[in-house]
Amino acid sequence: MTTIKLHPGDAFPELSVVNRSGESVTLGPSSGGDRWQAIFVYRGAHCPMCTRYLNRLEEHLEGFSQAGVDIVAVSADSAEQRAHHETQLRVSFPLYHGLTEAQMKTLGLYISDPRSEQETDHRFAEPGLFVVNEQGLLHVVDLSNNPFVRPEIDTLVRGLRWIRDPKNNYPIRGARAY
């Protein structure tokens, strides 16, 4: 099977997902001028590792903010699944739902079938991270095919702080050379 992968330096595709109020929201750069957006794709409410990871992200919210990066998280869950998951979460950043399979493919995410109906009732994306800069370009991309491999949050925050420091003039790495 052929998969499409977004590359660093590519424009982040326009993707609409749903917020807690049921309104459509477009993912991508924040409207805050020079702020970036880190879009964490998670497997869904059925994944205890996702719950732990999202709660750990909340613990680093200030570090992301100091780096000029806003955090959002999104899954393919339904509104009901997201609402149930929120009872297990301690997060203040936006949590979106309704990521479609077509959108997962556009992002180049790995997609899994549930192991049983008890796990979940839909196909879901494996973890992914897309850091979108103020120009709408992908600056950092990280994809995993399972819940056990994700960016270490302390290292990610320090790295984003370093990348965003104008003294370092750090370019987008791994961009296509053709």
WOLIN-V163226 format. One line per field, one symbol per residue. ss: DSSP state (H for helix, E for strand, - for the rest). psi: psi as a letter, one per 20 degrees, with the letter a starting at -180 (. if undefined). Layout:
ss=???
psi=???
This chain:
ss=----------E---EEEE-----EEEE--------EEEEEE------HHHHHHHHHHHH-HHHHHH--EEEEEE----HHHHHHHH-------EEEE---HHHHHHH---EE-----------EE--EEEEE----EEEEEEE---------HHHHHHHHHHHH-HHH----------
psi=ppqppqqpiqppqoppapahijqpppqbqrjldjqrpoooprhahiohhggggghhghhjggggghikpqpqqqrjqrhggggghhiiqlqirporrjprhgggghijqppqqqhrhhfrjrqqqrqqpooprijjqphpppqqjriioqppggggggghgggiohhilorpqjqqj.
